[in-house]
Amino acid sequence: MPWRALRTVWDRFVASDPGLTRLFTAVLVTLSVAAAVLVTGLAAQAFHIAPAVVVLAAVVAMQTSLSVNDPRPHTTTLLVPLPATLGIVFGALTSAHQGLAEAGFLVVLFAAVAVRRFGQRWTAFGTIATLTYFLALFLGVTVAQLPALIASIAVAVAVTFLLRFAVLRIPPGWTARRTVDAFRARVRLVVADARNVVAAPPTDERTRRALRSARLRLNETALAIEGQLGDEASDVTRAVFDVEIAAENISSAALRFAPQDAARVRGFRVALDALRHGSTARALRLAEKLRSEPGMPEVGVELAEAIVDLGQSFAPLRALSSALESSRGAAPAPPGQQPPLRQALQVTVAAAAAIVAGELISPDHWYWAVLAAYFVFIGTASSGETLVRAWARTVGTALGVALGLLTGHVAQGHVALEVGAIFACLFLGVYALRVSYAMMIFFITALLSLLWALLGRLSDGLLVVRLEETAAGAAFGALAALLLFPTHTHDVVRDAVTETLDAAADVVHASIGRLIDPAADLHPVATARVLDARFQGLVTRAHPIASGAILTGGGKLRRWIVALNAATYLARNLAGVAERATQPPPGDLAALLQRLDEALGAELKTAASRFGSDTHVVSPETLACCEELRRRALDAGPAEFDTLDEALHLIERFDRAIVRV
């Protein structure tokens, strides 16, 4: 039905932007720039001030909206005029002397990167000072223009502050509730992909890959909820965890489900469709019928039980999230980066080389190469990430130049069309920032082309020079990252793997500890969330290798990631089982569980030490403990056996996943 297709499209939109934070940021930036341009433009026209004030206000408004993300954004926003003024004043004092301007640029870049060690606030200040210094050189600012320019900075910051914290102020709990909505949409997409896998032949790897990817995105969204909720929302956190486990169990069973007769396949398809489209009661009836069907294979029973679990866990989550009123509102953790002083030296050397190359390409536009060398280092934790970012910036610029050549000439002379297209490109560029750096650069380059057309300065040669300068700056940035104090991507990934396996050991330890003593002050679910964050960080840091786009060795690393993904999923399930334990086991079983904990801990340490090698990790002690525990628990009676047997089943599968690495 058409409404179901629209529901799927809406789910994909909501799920792709948890909390609608990307949409909010894009709207905020676009409106802030528009308001700053309007106010300063009217003032410039009334008082006959140079248009430089408008350009400066637009850039300061944009960068303030984008870069102020620390835990105290009100204070940081109000302090933005200080670094912005420092940059524009320093630029005005040096812009008349090219040699001095170039040396000043190197000093500004070094300082802007070095201050990142003090946190997110100083990272924002460094970027804003760099851009205002650049604008002073680009616009040829003089000392006489400084009062008007400083006033335009104040106007831009004031407009941004009012829009962000008054006009577009988000009510308490709104982002948290929208993030839960995104999570529910992501769950429905997992169910839809599971339905496709059940209906497809086992050889259809494309649908199976889509389901694995959807499961990974589900975990990302669950972690986003953790970042939005405070301790007072622990009920929602636990409900999210239960729904996530049920959805992952559906995907796991679907991936192992081998098509039987057509009637069974159709039954599961109908049940999953009903669950996906909100017909929970029908889905539960069908799942119960399938579970009790004679001759149903074990994996089919698992799939039916997972459908029942998800259907039953969805309603509590909906009720809890609708009443959610409080949000911690903390800023997301900054991405891991290289040591600031090391990166400052890399940026400075790359910028110095970019100055030389930029002047050879175009003496009037050398600063574009310097900016490219600077920006390819932002948010990177290794030389491989810098290389990928440099490539993305070059490709995005090239595509943006191609679009600019087309749209700039077509729209030239049509002011309303040009202005509308400029703000559309700004919105789309900001909206794409967290998804694709190349896409962001593509839209920003198109924006600049339209702006030059509006100012009557557009030429094919100018766009070609921008591409050449950007390519040169990005290349020198990549070379500096690779040759000067490099942080090798393989080393960063090895550390991330070790941290992930250590976190997995913590989950196992906390879970077994709760099985031994349900009253112990251990929190397996919270520990599992730390493991989730470590694994997601590993996926991010491994991208330059695992993607195979630029660096080599992706095949083996992808196998590690697949195995660790399975281990993380199983550890998460184990944590959920452990927190449901109510009775401690008899003394002899407790001793065996302690032995099992020690064996798994040693196995995980061995796996971490063998990252990158072809040596397999084999731990007969783990399997021997599981067999002995299962035998003794069965002898002790069903009350002790049920929970323990479920935990042992997960531990055995977890052990096999670790052996796979």
C-alpha positions in Angstrom: 0.0 0.0 0.0 1.2 3.6 -0.7 1.0 4.6 3.0 3.3 1.7 3.9 5.9 2.8 1.4 5.7 6.3 2.8 6.1 4.9 6.3 9.3 3.1 5.2 10.7 6.3 3.6 9.8 8.3 6.8 11.5 5.6 8.9 14.7 5.8 6.9 14.7 9.6 7.2 14.1 9.6 11.0 16.5 6.7 11.6 19.3 8.4 9.7 19.2 11.4 12.0 18.6 10.4 15.6 17.1 13.3 17.5 16.9 15.2 14.2 20.1 16.9 15.4 21.6 17.2 11.8 18.3 18.8 10.6 18.3 21.2 13.6 21.9 22.2 13.0 21.4 22.7 9.3 18.3 24.9 10.0 20.2 26.8 12.7 23.2 27.5 10.5 21.1 28.6 7.5 18.9 30.9 9.5 21.9 32.3 11.5 23.8 33.1 8.3 20.6 34.6 6.6 19.9 36.8 9.7 23.5 37.9 10.0 23.7 38.8 6.3 20.4 40.7 6.5 21.3 42.8 9.5 24.9 43.6 8.4 23.8 44.1 4.8 21.2 46.7 5.8 23.8 48.4 8.1 26.4 48.4 5.4 24.0 50.0 3.0 22.8 52.6 5.4 26.2 53.6 6.6 28.1 53.0 3.4 30.3 50.4 4.8 32.4 48.0 2.7 30.6 44.6 1.9 33.4 42.8 3.8 31.3 43.2 7.0 28.6 41.0 5.4 31.0 38.2 4.4 32.7 38.2 7.8 29.3 38.1 9.7 28.2 35.2 7.5 31.3 33.1 8.2 31.3 33.9 11.9 27.6 33.0 12.2 28.1 29.7 10.3 31.2 28.6 12.3 29.7 29.6 15.6 26.6 27.5 15.0 28.7 24.6 13.8 31.7 24.4 16.1 30.3 25.4 19.6 29.4 22.0 20.9 30.9 21.9 24.4 28.9 21.2 27.6 28.4 25.0 28.2 27.4 26.4 24.8 25.8 29.6 26.2 29.1 30.8 27.7 31.2 29.6 24.8 29.0 31.4 22.2 29.2 34.7 24.2 33.0 34.3 24.2 33.3 33.7 20.4 33.9 37.5 19.6 37.3 37.3 21.4 39.0 34.7 19.1 37.2 36.1 16.1 38.4 39.6 16.9 41.9 38.4 17.6 42.0 36.7 14.2 40.7 39.7 12.2 43.0 42.2 14.0 46.0 40.0 13.5 45.1 39.6 9.8 44.6 43.3 9.3 48.0 44.0 10.8 49.8 41.6 8.5 47.7 41.5 5.3 49.6 44.4 3.6 52.8 42.4 3.7 52.6 39.0 2.0 55.6 37.5 3.7 54.4 38.6 7.1 50.9 37.4 6.3 52.2 33.9 5.4 54.3 33.7 8.5 51.3 34.9 10.6 49.1 32.2 9.0 51.6 29.5 10.1 51.6 30.9 13.7 47.7 31.0 13.7 47.4 27.4 12.4 49.9 26.1 14.9 48.2 27.8 17.8 44.7 26.8 16.6 45.6 23.1 16.6 47.8 23.2 19.8 44.9 24.6 21.9 42.8 21.6 21.1 44.4 19.9 24.1 42.2 22.1 26.4 38.9 20.7 25.1 36.0 21.4 22.7 35.7 25.1 23.6 39.3 25.8 22.6 38.9 23.7 19.5 36.0 25.9 18.4 38.0 29.1 19.3 41.0 27.9 17.2 38.9 27.2 14.1 37.1 30.5 14.4 40.3 32.5 14.8 41.8 30.7 11.8 38.9 31.5 9.6 38.7 35.2 10.6 42.5 35.5 9.9 41.9 33.9 6.5 39.1 36.4 5.8 41.3 39.3 6.7 43.8 38.2 4.0 41.1 37.2 1.5 39.3 40.5 1.8 42.4 42.7 2.2 41.2 44.1 5.5 42.8 47.4 6.7 43.2 48.7 10.2 40.7 51.5 9.4 38.0 48.9 8.7 38.4 47.1 12.0 35.7 48.9 14.1 33.0 48.0 11.5 34.3 44.4 11.2 34.4 43.9 15.0 30.9 45.2 15.2 29.8 42.7 12.5 31.3 39.9 14.5 29.3 41.0 17.5 26.1 41.1 15.4 26.8 37.6 14.0 27.3 36.2 17.5 24.3 37.9 18.9 22.0 36.7 16.1 23.3 33.2 16.5 22.9 33.3 20.3 19.3 34.5 20.0 18.3 32.0 17.3 19.9 29.0 19.1 18.9 29.7 22.7 15.6 31.6 22.2 13.9 31.4 18.9 14.9 27.8 18.1 15.3 26.7 21.7 14.5 22.9 22.0 12.2 22.0 24.9 13.6 19.7 27.6 13.3 16.1 26.6 12.4 16.8 23.0 15.7 15.6 21.6 15.6 12.5 23.8 12.1 11.6 22.6 13.0 12.2 19.0 16.1 9.9 19.5 13.8 7.2 20.9 11.6 7.7 17.8 14.6 7.2 15.6 15.5 4.0 17.5 12.0 2.7 17.0 12.2 3.5 13.3 15.6 1.7 13.1 14.0 -1.3 14.8 11.3 -1.4 12.1 14.0 -1.2 9.4 15.8 -4.2 11.0 12.5 -6.1 11.0 12.0 -5.2 7.3 15.5 -6.4 6.4 15.0 -9.6 8.4 11.8 -10.2 6.4 13.7 -9.8 3.2 16.4 -12.2 4.3 13.8 -14.8 5.3 12.1 -14.5 1.9 15.4 -14.5 -0.1 17.5 -17.5 -1.1 20.6 -18.1 1.2 22.9 -17.1 -1.7 21.5 -13.5 -1.8 24.4 -11.9 0.0 23.1 -8.4 -0.7 20.0 -8.7 1.5 22.1 -10.4 4.2 24.6 -7.5 4.1 21.8 -5.0 4.4 20.5 -6.7 7.5 24.0 -6.8 9.2 24.4 -3.1 8.4 20.9 -2.3 9.8 21.8 -4.1 13.0 25.0 -2.1 13.4 23.0 1.2 12.8 20.5 0.0 15.4 23.3 -0.2 18.0 24.6 3.3 17.0 21.1 4.7 17.6 20.8 2.9 21.0 24.1 4.5 22.0 22.8 7.9 20.9 19.9 7.5 23.3 22.4 6.8 26.1 24.0 10.2 25.3 20.6 12.0 25.6 19.2 10.4 28.7 20.2 11.1 32.3 20.2 8.6 35.3 16.6 9.5 36.0 15.6 7.8 32.7 17.1 4.4 33.6 13.7 2.7 32.9 13.9 4.0 29.3 17.5 2.9 29.0 16.6 -0.6 30.1 13.6 -0.7 27.8 15.8 0.3 24.9 18.2 -2.4 25.8 15.5 -5.1 25.8 14.1 -3.9 22.5 17.5 -3.9 20.9 18.3 -7.4 22.1 14.9 -8.7 20.7 15.5 -7.0 17.4 19.1 -8.4 17.2 17.8 -11.8 18.0 15.4 -11.5 15.1 18.2 -10.6 12.8 20.5 -13.3 14.1 17.8 -16.0 13.6 16.8 -14.7 10.2 20.4 -14.9 9.0 20.6 -18.5 10.1 17.1 -19.4 8.8 17.1 -21.7 5.8 14.0 -21.6 3.7 11.8 -24.7 4.4 8.5 -25.1 2.7 6.7 -22.1 1.2 4.0 -22.0 3.9 6.5 -21.5 6.7 8.4 -18.9 4.8 5.2 -17.1 4.1 4.1 -17.4 7.8 7.3 -15.7 9.0 7.1 -13.0 6.3 3.5 -12.2 7.3 4.4 -12.1 11.0 7.4 -9.8 10.4 5.3 -7.6 8.2 2.7 -7.3 10.9 5.3 -6.4 13.5 6.9 -3.9 11.2 3.7 -2.1 10.5 2.4 -1.9 14.1 0.0 -4.9 14.0 1.6 -6.3 17.2 -1.3 -8.5 18.3 -1.4 -10.2 14.9 2.3 -10.6 14.9 2.2 -12.3 18.3 -0.6 -14.7 17.3 1.3 -15.7 14.2 4.6 -16.1 16.0 3.0 -18.2 18.7 1.4 -20.5 16.1 4.7 -20.8 14.3 6.6 -21.6 17.5 4.3 -24.4 18.4 4.2 -25.9 14.9 5.3 -29.6 14.8 8.6 -30.2 13.2 9.7 -26.5 13.3 13.5 -26.4 13.3 15.3 -24.8 16.3 16.2 -21.7 14.4 12.6 -21.2 13.4 11.6 -21.5 17.1 14.2 -18.9 17.9 12.9 -16.5 15.3 9.3 -16.9 16.5 10.4 -16.3 20.1 12.3 -13.2 19.1 9.2 -11.9 17.3 7.2 -12.4 20.5 9.9 -10.8 22.6 10.1 -7.7 20.4 6.3 -7.4 20.2 6.0 -7.5 24.0 8.9 -5.1 24.6 7.8 -2.4 22.1 4.8 -1.3 24.1 6.7 -0.4 27.3 9.2 1.5 25.4 6.5 3.5 23.7 4.8 4.3 27.0 8.0 5.3 28.8 9.4 7.5 25.9 6.1 9.4 25.5 6.4 10.6 29.1 10.1 11.4 28.9 10.6 15.0 30.0 14.2 15.2 31.1 17.4 15.2 29.1 20.9 15.5 30.2 21.6 17.7 27.1 25.4 16.9 27.3 27.4 17.5 24.2 28.6 14.4 22.4 32.1 13.3 23.1 34.6 14.8 20.7 36.1 12.4 18.2 39.5 10.8 19.1 42.3 12.8 17.6 46.1 12.7 17.4 48.1 14.4 20.1 47.5 18.2 19.5 51.2 19.2 19.6 52.2 16.5 17.1 49.3 17.5 14.8 50.1 21.2 15.2 53.6 20.5 13.8 52.2 18.4 11.0 49.7 21.1 10.1 52.3 23.8 10.2 54.7 21.9 7.9 51.9 21.0 5.5 50.7 24.7 5.5 54.3 25.9 4.8 54.6 23.6 1.8 51.1 24.6 0.7 52.0 28.2 0.7 54.9 27.6 -1.7 52.7 25.4 -4.0 49.8 27.8 -3.7 51.8 30.8 -4.8 53.2 28.8 -7.8 49.6 28.0 -8.8 48.1 31.5 -8.1 49.9 34.2 -6.1 46.5 35.8 -5.4 44.8 32.6 -4.0 47.5 30.7 -2.1 45.5 30.7 1.1 43.0 28.2 -0.3 45.8 25.6 -0.4 46.7 26.5 3.3 43.0 26.1 4.4 42.8 22.7 2.7 46.0 21.5 4.4 44.5 22.7 7.8 41.0 21.2 7.4 42.1 17.7 6.4 43.5 17.2 9.9 40.3 18.1 11.8 38.8 15.1 13.6 41.3 12.6 12.5 43.1 10.0 14.7 45.6 8.5 12.3 47.5 9.2 9.1 45.1 6.9 7.2 42.1 9.0 8.3 43.9 12.2 7.2 44.6 10.5 3.8 41.0 9.6 3.3 39.9 13.0 4.4 42.3 14.7 1.9 41.0 12.5 -0.9 37.4 13.3 0.0 38.1 17.0 0.1 39.7 16.9 -3.4 36.9 14.8 -4.9 34.2 16.9 -3.3 35.9 20.1 -4.6 36.2 18.6 -8.1 32.5 17.6 -8.3 31.5 21.0 -6.7 33.5 22.8 -9.4 31.7 20.9 -12.1 28.4 21.8 -10.6 29.5 25.3 -10.1 30.5 25.8 -13.7 27.0 24.7 -14.6 24.8 26.4 -12.0 26.9 29.5 -11.7 26.5 30.4 -15.4 22.9 29.3 -15.6 21.8 31.3 -12.6 24.0 34.3 -13.3 21.9 37.5 -13.5 19.0 36.0 -11.7 19.5 37.4 -8.2 16.6 35.7 -6.4 17.5 32.3 -7.9 21.2 32.8 -7.0 20.4 33.7 -3.4 18.0 30.8 -3.0 20.5 28.4 -4.4 23.2 29.7 -2.2 21.2 29.0 1.0 20.0 25.7 -0.3 23.6 24.6 -0.8 24.5 25.9 2.7 21.7 23.9 4.2 22.5 20.7 2.3 26.2 21.0 3.0 25.7 21.3 6.7 23.1 18.5 6.7 25.5 16.2 4.9 28.5 17.1 7.2 28.2 14.2 9.6 27.4 11.7 6.8 29.9 12.5 4.1 32.7 15.0 4.2 33.0 14.9 0.4 29.4 15.7 0.0 29.7 18.7 2.3 32.7 20.0 0.4 30.7 19.4 -2.8 27.9 21.7 -1.7 30.2 24.3 -0.2 32.1 24.6 -3.4 28.9 25.0 -5.4 27.9 27.6 -2.9 31.1 29.6 -3.5 30.5 29.4 -7.3 27.0 30.8 -6.9 28.4 33.5 -4.6 31.0 34.5 -7.1 28.4 34.6 -9.8 26.2 36.9 -7.6 29.2 39.2 -7.1 30.1 39.2 -10.8 33.5 37.5 -10.2 32.7 34.0 -11.5 35.1 32.6 -14.1 36.0 29.1 -15.2 39.6 29.9 -14.5 38.8 30.9 -10.8 37.1 27.6 -10.2 39.9 25.6 -11.7 42.4 27.5 -9.5 40.3 26.6 -6.5 40.5 22.9 -7.4 44.2 23.1 -8.0 44.9 24.9 -4.7 42.7 22.5 -2.8 44.3 19.4 -4.3 47.8 20.8 -3.5 46.9 21.7 0.1 45.2 18.3 0.7 48.1 16.5 -0.8 50.6 18.2 1.4 48.4 17.6 4.4 48.3 13.9 3.6 52.1 13.8 3.1 52.7 15.5 6.4 50.5 13.0 8.2 52.2 10.1 6.5 55.8 11.2 6.8 56.1 13.6 9.9 55.5 11.9 13.3 52.9 9.6 11.7 50.2 8.0 13.8 49.9 4.7 11.8 46.3 3.6 11.2 47.2 0.0 12.0 48.5 1.1 15.4 45.3 3.0 16.1 43.2 0.0 15.0 45.2 -2.4 17.1 44.6 -0.2 20.2 40.9 0.0 19.4 40.8 -3.8 19.1 42.5 -4.2 22.4 40.1 -1.8 24.1 37.1 -3.6 22.6 38.3 -7.0 23.8 39.1 -5.5 27.2 35.6 -4.2 27.4 34.2 -7.6 26.3 36.2 -9.1 29.2 34.5 -6.6 31.5 31.1 -7.6 30.3 31.8 -11.3 30.8 33.2 -10.6 34.3 30.2 -8.5 35.3 27.7 -11.0 33.9 29.3 -14.0 35.5 29.6 -12.1 38.7 25.9 -11.4 38.7 25.2 -15.1 37.9 27.3 -16.0 41.0 25.7 -13.3 43.2 22.6 -11.5 41.9 22.9 -9.0 44.7 26.5 -8.0 43.7 27.1 -4.4 42.9 27.8 -5.2 39.2 26.0 -3.7 36.2 26.3 -5.9 33.1 24.0 -3.8 30.9 25.9 -0.6 31.7 29.2 -2.4 31.0 27.8 -3.7 27.8 27.1 -0.2 26.6 30.8 0.6 27.2 31.6 -2.3 24.9 29.2 -1.0 22.3 30.9 2.4 22.3 34.3 0.8 22.0 33.2 -1.4 19.1 31.6 1.6 17.3 34.9 3.5 17.8 36.8 0.6 16.3 34.5 0.6 13.2 35.2 4.3 12.7 38.9 4.1 13.1 39.2 1.0 10.9 37.3 2.6 8.0 40.4 3.7 6.1 41.6 0.1 6.0 38.3 -1.8 6.1 36.8 0.2 3.2 39.7 -0.7 1.0 39.4 2.7 -0.7 42.9 3.8 -0.2 44.8 1.6 2.3 45.4 -2.2 2.0 44.7 -5.1 4.3 41.0 -4.6 4.5 39.9 -8.2 4.0 41.5 -9.5 7.2 40.4 -6.5 9.2 36.8 -6.9 7.9 36.8 -10.5 9.2 38.0 -9.3 12.6 35.2 -6.7 12.7 32.5 -9.2 11.7 33.7 -11.6 14.4 33.9 -8.8 17.0 30.4 -7.6 16.0 29.1 -11.1 16.7 31.0 -11.2 20.0 29.6 -7.8 21.0 26.1 -8.9 20.2 26.4 -12.1 22.3 28.0 -10.3 25.2 25.1 -7.9 25.1 22.7 -10.8 25.3 24.7 -12.3 28.1 24.4 -9.1 30.1 20.7 -9.1 29.7 20.4 -12.7 30.9 22.7 -12.0 33.9 20.6 -9.1 35.1 17.5 -11.3 35.2 19.2 -13.8 37.5 17.5 -13.9 41.0 19.0 -17.0 42.7 22.7 -17.7 43.4 23.9 -21.1 42.2 25.1 -23.8 44.7 28.7 -23.4 45.9 30.3 -25.9 43.5 28.6 -24.2 40.5 29.9 -20.8 41.7 33.4 -22.1 41.8 33.1 -23.4 38.2 31.6 -20.1 37.1 34.6 -18.4 38.6 36.9 -20.7 36.6 34.9 -20.0 33.5 35.3 -16.2 34.0 39.1 -16.6 34.4 39.4 -18.8 31.3 37.4 -16.4 29.1 39.5 -13.4 30.4 42.7 -15.2 29.5 41.3 -16.1 26.1 40.4 -12.5 25.4 43.9 -11.3 26.4 45.4 -13.8 24.1 43.1 -12.7 21.2 44.2 -9.1 21.7 47.9 -10.0 21.6 47.4 -11.9 18.4 45.7 -9.2 16.4 46.9 -9.1 12.8 48.4 -12.7 12.9 46.9 -15.8 11.5 47.2 -17.8 14.7 43.9 -19.0 16.1 42.8 -18.7 19.7 41.7 -22.0 21.1 40.5 -22.4 24.7 39.5 -25.9 25.6 39.2 -24.8 29.2 36.2 -22.6 28.3 34.2 -25.4 26.6 35.2 -27.9 29.4 33.8 -25.5 32.0 30.6 -25.0 30.1 30.0 -28.7 29.7 30.7 -29.4 33.4 28.4 -26.5 34.5 25.6 -27.7 32.3 25.8 -31.2 33.7 25.9 -30.1 37.3 23.2 -27.5 36.8 20.9 -30.2 35.3 21.5 -32.4 38.2 20.6 -29.6 40.6 17.2 -29.1 39.1 15.3 -26.9 36.6 15.2 -23.8 38.8 18.9 -23.4 38.6 19.2 -24.8 35.1 17.1 -22.5 32.9 18.9 -19.2 33.4 22.3 -20.8 33.6 21.7 -22.9 30.5 20.7 -19.8 28.5 23.9 -18.0 29.7 26.1 -21.0 28.9 24.6 -21.2 25.4 25.6 -17.5 24.9 29.1 -18.0 26.3 29.7 -21.0 24.0 28.7 -18.9 21.0 30.8 -16.0 22.3 33.8 -18.3 22.6 33.3 -19.5 19.0 33.2 -15.8 17.8 36.5 -15.1 19.6 38.0 -18.2 18.1 37.0 -16.8 14.6 39.1 -13.7 15.1 
